[in-house]
């Protein structure tokens, strides 16, 4: 069996000549164990990040070079050669290599091991949709996975099902931990071991980084809007230097992860990008930046600015940028834009996910930043599975009224009153999406009876048949490239047509990059 020696902050050992020369360099194929150094905060570059070490007496040391086959990222990546694979796993790592996030098979092993570790208590019978949903939401982040398991098992309603030997389903997870934001509050407390990978919201000591720092908050606003940050260089004016420093602080704290974007262009030029560790982290930050109490919310009235859910939708879509939607056009006639598809967990996002990303980015230009909360999704971006979805976006009215006034709601439910949007692409699973809002559907118990909701079908051409029975609830957004209308960056403009469920054109305009 041998042993494993795990060394954190490995970059602090680089000056220790005895450790490297007398111990690490003696390791060969006959060595009885494995030594793993986690260094440079996961930096994917060839040269480890510089630190205060080595101290001056050792500053003459040869710089360390990390080869491609030695670098391990969040997701498994093919090795450049066979040496590292043979050294690390004697050829058993497989062609996909190694990664910090759990693969699906490793995730199954964690589930089994966690149940065994519960000792004399009855094992948890996990429903298949629950296991798949947790894996998709956490993307295999082992700390978050085990934290969700523990939070579920400790909830009184789940303990009852466990004692009755009843399976725990995804619906139970949503009802107990996410609709009440109980899981978010658990992470905010900072008591859970995995909580250290999530940014702290407040800090009494200004020297300790937190979301109270506007520059730290801006890093995460940027990540939520654009999903990744290309390396911010510490040059230019003072503002650029502060932004670069804030990103470095988040990186060294483990709140963001760095990776190489190998699909940046046709030449496979490797560019360093920063992303969030998982979709759970994205959801947490979205909630952390949006106040949980109405009294803390920005004082604005969405209803007075945009009287209907349709008027707000149209205003948001008018701010779409063609460059952000290039991969969505048939044949990618607007270009490739593949670098925009790298998202949380260092996973490639399908082109369809760009509709949600662009809607969120555009909406934040119209409203206070802390007014839109990302809803947790428990299915992969490239799947339409009605059994595990949630609303895509909910924007509360935030109508500030005193107790007893018409329209006043309690602090626990105020944010449910607003505009709700569900997105789909090219008509896929249309009836199922509509059914979620109808009596007995998944969203019916969560939304008020008079909720203002719309299902938006993003398309690149008109549907073959119109759905008059959904008029007033279904909107088609048809995007078409305007050939021959090149803009300054060489990309064509894009025409947008908003059409009702009965085929009536409601609005039409041409998107321009400068808007």
C-alpha positions in Angstrom: 0.0 0.0 0.0 2.7 2.5 0.9 1.9 5.9 2.1 1.0 9.4 0.9 2.8 12.6 2.1 0.8 15.7 1.2 2.7 19.0 1.5 0.7 22.2 1.3 2.3 25.6 0.5 5.0 23.7 -1.4 6.5 26.8 -2.7 7.8 27.6 0.8 10.1 24.5 0.5 12.1 25.6 -2.5 14.9 27.1 -0.5 15.3 23.9 1.7 18.2 22.2 -0.1 18.3 19.2 2.3 14.6 18.5 1.7 15.0 18.5 -2.0 18.4 17.0 -2.5 18.4 14.4 0.3 14.8 13.4 0.2 12.8 14.3 -2.9 15.6 13.6 -5.4 16.0 10.1 -3.9 12.5 9.1 -4.9 12.4 6.5 -7.8 10.1 3.8 -9.0 11.0 1.6 -6.0 9.9 4.3 -3.5 7.3 2.9 -1.1 5.0 5.9 -1.1 3.9 9.1 -2.9 4.8 12.7 -2.2 2.5 15.4 -3.4 3.4 19.1 -3.2 0.6 21.6 -3.6 2.4 24.8 -4.5 2.1 28.2 -6.0 -1.7 28.3 -5.2 -2.4 26.2 -8.3 -0.7 28.6 -10.7 -0.6 26.9 -14.1 2.5 28.6 -15.4 5.8 27.1 -16.2 7.5 29.0 -13.3 6.0 28.8 -9.8 4.9 32.1 -8.3 7.5 34.1 -6.5 7.1 34.5 -2.7 9.1 36.0 0.1 11.2 32.8 -0.3 13.9 32.0 -0.9 15.5 34.4 1.6 18.6 36.3 0.5 21.1 33.6 1.4 19.4 31.2 -1.1 18.5 33.7 -3.8 21.2 32.2 -6.0 19.3 29.0 -6.5 18.4 27.8 -9.9 14.8 28.8 -10.8 12.3 25.9 -10.8 10.6 24.9 -14.0 7.4 23.0 -14.0 6.8 20.9 -17.1 3.4 20.3 -18.7 3.1 16.7 -17.4 3.7 17.9 -13.8 0.9 20.5 -13.8 -2.5 19.4 -12.4 -5.6 21.5 -12.7 -9.2 21.2 -11.5 -10.2 19.1 -14.4 -8.2 16.0 -15.7 -6.1 16.9 -18.7 -4.2 14.7 -21.1 -0.5 14.3 -20.2 2.1 15.7 -22.6 4.2 12.6 -22.0 4.1 9.2 -20.2 6.7 10.0 -17.5 4.4 11.6 -15.0 1.6 9.1 -15.5 4.0 6.2 -14.9 5.6 7.9 -11.9 2.4 8.9 -10.2 0.1 5.9 -10.8 2.2 3.3 -12.5 0.2 3.7 -15.7 -3.2 3.5 -14.1 -4.1 7.2 -14.4 -5.7 6.7 -17.8 -5.6 8.9 -20.8 -7.6 11.7 -19.2 -4.9 12.3 -16.6 -5.3 13.7 -13.1 -7.4 16.5 -11.7 -8.2 18.1 -8.3 -12.0 17.7 -8.8 -13.5 14.3 -8.4 -14.3 12.3 -11.5 -17.7 10.6 -11.6 -16.2 7.3 -10.5 -14.3 8.9 -7.7 -17.4 10.7 -6.7 -19.2 7.3 -6.3 -16.4 6.1 -4.1 -16.8 9.2 -1.9 -20.5 8.5 -1.5 -19.8 4.9 -0.4 -17.0 5.9 1.9 -19.1 8.7 3.5 -22.0 6.3 4.2 -19.6 3.7 5.7 -18.1 6.4 7.9 -21.4 7.1 9.6 -20.8 4.1 11.8 -23.9 2.7 13.5 -26.4 5.2 12.1 -28.6 3.9 9.2 -27.0 4.5 5.8 -28.5 7.2 3.6 -30.3 5.9 0.6 -29.5 8.5 -2.1 -31.9 8.9 -4.9 -30.2 8.8 -8.3 -31.4 12.3 -9.2 -30.0 13.6 -5.9 -26.5 12.1 -6.6 -26.4 13.4 -10.1 -27.7 16.8 -9.0 -25.1 17.2 -6.3 -22.3 16.1 -8.6 -23.4 18.6 -11.3 -23.8 21.5 -8.8 -20.4 20.9 -7.0 -18.6 19.7 -10.1 -16.8 17.1 -7.9 -15.4 19.6 -5.3 -14.9 17.1 -2.5 -15.1 19.6 0.3 -18.5 20.9 -0.9 -19.8 17.4 -1.7 -19.2 16.1 1.8 -20.5 19.3 3.3 -23.8 18.9 1.5 -24.0 15.3 2.5 -23.5 16.2 6.2 -25.9 19.1 6.1 -28.6 16.9 4.6 -28.1 14.1 7.2 -28.3 16.6 10.0 -31.6 18.1 8.9 -34.5 16.9 11.0 -36.8 16.1 8.0 -34.0 14.1 6.3 -33.1 12.2 9.5 -36.8 11.1 9.6 -36.5 9.7 6.0 -33.2 8.0 6.9 -34.7 6.3 9.9 -37.6 5.1 7.8 -35.2 3.8 5.2 -36.7 6.1 2.6 -34.6 7.4 -0.3 -33.5 11.0 -0.1 -34.3 12.8 -3.4 -33.2 16.0 -5.1 -36.4 17.7 -4.1 -35.6 17.1 -0.5 -32.2 18.9 -1.0 -33.9 21.8 -2.7 -36.6 22.2 0.0 -34.4 21.8 3.1 -31.1 23.6 2.1 -31.7 25.9 -0.8 -35.2 27.3 -0.8 -34.5 28.6 2.7 -30.9 29.4 2.0 -29.9 27.2 5.0 -26.9 25.9 3.1 -25.7 29.4 2.3 -26.0 30.5 5.9 -24.0 27.5 6.9 -21.2 28.6 4.6 -21.5 32.2 5.8 -20.9 31.0 9.4 -17.4 29.8 8.4 -17.6 26.8 10.7 -17.7 24.2 8.0 -14.2 22.9 6.9 -15.0 23.6 3.2 -16.1 27.2 4.1 -12.5 28.4 3.7 -12.8 28.0 -0.1 -15.6 30.6 -0.1 -14.9 34.3 0.3 -15.8 35.8 3.6 -18.5 38.5 3.5 -17.4 40.7 6.3 -14.3 41.2 8.5 -13.8 43.3 11.6 -10.1 43.6 10.6 -9.7 45.6 7.4 -6.4 43.8 6.8 -8.3 40.5 6.3 -9.7 40.3 2.8 -13.5 40.0 2.4 -16.3 41.1 0.1 -16.5 44.3 2.2 -13.5 45.4 0.2 -15.0 47.0 -3.0 -12.0 45.7 -5.1 -12.5 42.2 -3.8 -16.2 42.4 -4.6 -15.4 43.7 -8.1 -13.3 40.6 -8.8 -16.3 38.4 -8.1 -18.8 40.7 -9.9 -16.6 40.3 -13.0 -16.4 36.5 -12.6 -20.2 36.2 -12.2 -20.7 38.4 -15.3 -18.0 37.0 -17.6 -17.3 33.6 -16.0 -13.5 34.0 -16.3 -10.8 36.7 -16.0 -7.9 36.9 -18.4 -4.8 37.7 -16.5 -4.9 41.3 -15.2 -1.4 42.6 -15.4 0.0 44.9 -12.7 0.8 47.8 -15.0 -0.8 51.0 -16.0 -2.5 53.5 -13.7 -3.2 53.1 -10.0 -6.7 51.6 -10.6 -5.2 48.8 -12.7 -2.7 48.0 -10.0 -5.4 47.8 -7.3 -7.5 45.5 -9.5 -4.5 43.2 -10.1 -3.7 43.1 -6.4 -7.3 42.2 -5.5 -7.2 39.4 -8.0 -3.9 38.1 -6.5 -5.4 38.2 -3.0 -8.4 36.2 -4.1 -6.2 33.7 -5.9 -3.8 33.2 -3.0 -6.8 32.8 -0.6 -8.1 29.9 -2.8 -11.3 31.7 -3.7 -10.5 31.6 -7.4 -8.5 29.1 -9.5 -6.1 29.7 -12.4 -5.9 27.6 -15.5 -4.6 27.7 -19.0 -7.1 28.4 -21.8 -5.7 26.2 -24.5 -8.5 27.0 -26.9 -7.9 30.7 -27.0 -7.4 30.8 -30.8 -6.6 28.7 -33.8 -3.0 28.5 -32.8 -3.9 27.0 -29.4 -2.1 29.9 -27.6 -2.1 29.2 -23.9 -3.5 32.1 -21.9 -3.9 32.2 -18.1 -7.4 32.7 -17.0 -9.0 32.8 -13.5 -12.3 31.0 -12.8 -14.4 30.0 -9.8 -13.8 26.5 -8.4 -17.4 25.3 -9.0 -21.0 26.3 -9.8 -21.7 26.1 -6.1 -19.1 28.9 -5.5 -20.8 30.9 -8.2 -24.2 30.5 -6.5 -22.8 31.3 -3.1 -21.1 34.5 -4.3 -24.3 35.6 -6.1 -26.2 35.2 -2.8 -23.5 36.8 -0.7 -23.5 39.9 -2.9 -27.3 40.1 -2.8 -28.5 41.0 0.6 -30.7 38.4 2.4 -32.9 40.9 4.0 -35.2 43.5 2.4 -33.9 46.2 4.7 -30.4 45.8 3.3 -31.5 46.0 -0.3 -30.8 48.9 -2.7 -33.8 51.3 -2.6 -35.2 51.0 -6.0 -38.6 50.0 -7.5 -38.3 47.7 -10.5 -42.1 48.0 -11.2 -41.9 51.7 -11.7 -38.9 51.4 -14.1 -40.2 48.5 -16.0 -44.0 48.0 -15.6 -44.1 44.5 -17.1 -41.9 41.5 -17.2 -41.8 41.9 -21.0 -40.6 45.5 -20.8 -37.7 44.5 -18.6 -36.8 41.6 -20.8 -36.7 43.8 -23.9 -34.5 46.3 -22.2 -32.1 43.6 -21.2 -31.9 42.0 -24.6 -31.2 45.4 -26.2 -27.9 45.4 -24.3 -26.7 42.1 -25.7 -23.4 42.3 -27.5 -22.9 40.4 -30.8 -19.3 39.5 -29.8 -20.6 37.6 -26.7 -23.0 35.5 -28.8 -20.7 34.5 -31.7 -20.6 30.8 -31.0 -24.4 30.6 -31.1 -24.8 31.4 -34.8 -25.3 28.5 -37.3 -21.8 27.5 -38.5 -20.3 30.0 -36.1 -20.5 32.6 -38.9 -19.7 35.3 -36.4 -16.4 33.8 -35.4 -15.3 31.2 -32.8 -15.1 33.0 -29.5 -14.3 29.7 -27.8 -12.4 31.4 -24.9 -15.7 32.7 -23.6 -16.9 29.2 -22.9 -14.6 28.4 -20.0 -16.6 28.6 -16.8 -16.6 27.5 -13.1 -14.8 24.4 -12.3 -12.6 24.9 -15.5 -15.4 23.2 -17.5 -16.2 24.1 -21.1 -19.7 25.5 -21.2 -21.9 24.7 -24.2 -22.8 27.6 -26.5 -26.3 27.6 -25.3 -25.2 28.7 -21.8 -24.1 32.0 -23.3 -27.7 33.1 -23.5 -27.9 33.0 -19.7 -24.5 34.5 -19.2 -25.2 37.4 -21.6 -28.7 38.1 -20.0 -27.1 38.3 -16.6 -24.3 40.6 -17.8 -26.8 42.9 -19.5 -29.3 43.0 -16.7 -26.6 44.2 -14.3 -26.2 47.3 -16.4 -29.8 48.2 -15.8 -30.2 47.5 -12.1 -28.1 47.8 -9.0 -25.5 45.1 -8.9 -27.0 43.5 -5.8 -30.5 43.0 -7.3 -30.2 39.6 -9.1 -29.5 36.3 -7.5 -28.3 33.3 -9.5 -30.5 30.3 -8.8 -28.8 27.0 -8.1 -28.8 24.5 -11.0 -28.5 20.8 -10.4 -28.0 19.6 -14.0 -25.3 20.0 -16.6 -25.4 23.1 -18.8 -25.8 20.9 -21.9 -28.8 19.0 -20.6 -32.5 19.8 -20.4 -33.8 17.7 -17.6 -37.1 18.9 -16.1 -36.7 16.9 -13.0 -33.6 18.8 -11.8 -34.1 22.4 -13.0 -34.8 25.6 -11.2 -35.8 29.0 -12.5 -33.0 30.7 -14.5 -33.4 34.2 -13.1 -35.6 36.0 -10.6 -35.5 39.7 -10.2 -37.4 41.0 -7.1 -39.4 44.2 -7.3 -38.0 45.4 -4.0 -41.0 47.6 -3.3 -40.1 49.1 0.1 -43.3 49.4 2.1 -44.1 49.6 5.8 -45.9 46.9 7.7 -49.6 46.8 6.9 -49.3 48.6 3.6 -50.6 47.1 0.4 -48.0 44.8 -1.2 -45.8 44.6 1.9 -44.2 41.2 2.4 -42.3 39.6 5.2 -38.5 39.6 5.1 -38.4 35.9 4.5 -40.5 36.1 1.3 -39.9 39.6 -0.1 -37.5 38.5 -2.8 -40.0 36.0 -4.2 -42.2 38.9 -5.5 -40.8 40.0 -8.9 -40.1 39.0 -12.5 -39.2 35.4 -13.1 -37.6 34.1 -16.3 -37.0 30.6 -17.6 -34.8 30.1 -20.7 -34.7 27.4 -23.3 -33.0 27.0 -26.7 -34.6 26.1 -30.0 -37.8 25.0 -28.4 -36.3 22.0 -26.5 -38.6 20.7 -23.7 -41.0 23.6 -24.2 -44.0 21.9 -22.6 -42.0 20.7 -19.6 -40.7 24.2 -19.0 -44.1 25.8 -19.1 -45.5 23.0 -16.9 -43.1 23.9 -14.1 -45.1 27.1 -13.5 -48.5 25.6 -13.7 -50.5 24.3 -10.6 -48.7 21.2 -9.4 -45.4 22.1 -11.2 -42.0 22.5 -9.5 -42.1 26.3 -9.3 -45.8 26.6 -8.3 -45.2 26.3 -4.6 -42.3 28.6 -4.6 -43.8 31.6 -6.5 -46.7 33.7 -5.5 -50.0 32.9 -7.1 -50.0 36.1 -9.2 -46.3 35.8 -10.1 -45.2 37.5 -13.3 -43.2 34.9 -15.2 -42.1 34.3 -18.8 -40.6 31.4 -20.7 -38.1 32.7 -23.2 -37.2 30.5 -26.3 -33.9 31.7 -27.8 -33.7 30.7 -31.4 -31.8 31.3 -34.6 -34.9 30.8 -36.8 -38.6 30.9 -36.5 -40.3 27.8 -35.0 -42.2 25.5 -37.4 -45.4 25.9 -35.5 -46.6 28.6 -33.2 -48.0 27.8 -29.7 -51.0 30.0 -29.3 -52.1 28.2 -26.1 -49.1 29.8 -24.3 -49.7 33.3 -25.5 -48.7 35.8 -22.8 -46.3 33.3 -21.1 -44.1 32.3 -24.0 -41.8 34.7 -25.9 -39.6 33.8 -28.9 -36.3 35.7 -29.2 -34.9 35.1 -32.7 -31.3 36.2 -33.3 -30.0 36.4 -36.9 -26.6 37.6 -38.2 -26.9 40.7 -40.5 -24.5 39.7 -43.3 -22.7 42.7 -44.8 -23.0 44.9 -41.8 -19.5 44.5 -40.4 -18.6 46.6 -37.3 -15.3 48.1 -36.3 -14.0 44.7 -35.0 -15.0 43.0 -38.3 -17.9 41.1 -36.9 -21.4 41.4 -38.4 -24.2 43.0 -36.4 -27.0 40.9 -35.2 -30.8 41.3 -35.7 -33.1 40.5 -32.9 -36.8 39.8 -33.3 -39.1 39.4 -30.3 -42.2 37.4 -31.4 -45.2 36.3 -29.4 -46.5 32.7 -29.1 -49.0 33.4 -31.8 -46.3 34.6 -34.3 -46.9 38.4 -33.9 -43.7 40.4 -34.0 -43.5 42.6 -30.9 -40.2 44.3 -31.4 -37.3 44.2 -33.8 -33.9 46.0 -33.8 -30.2 45.5 -34.7 -27.7 44.8 -31.9 -24.6 46.9 -32.1 -21.4 46.2 -30.2 -21.1 49.7 -28.8 -24.4 49.6 -27.0 
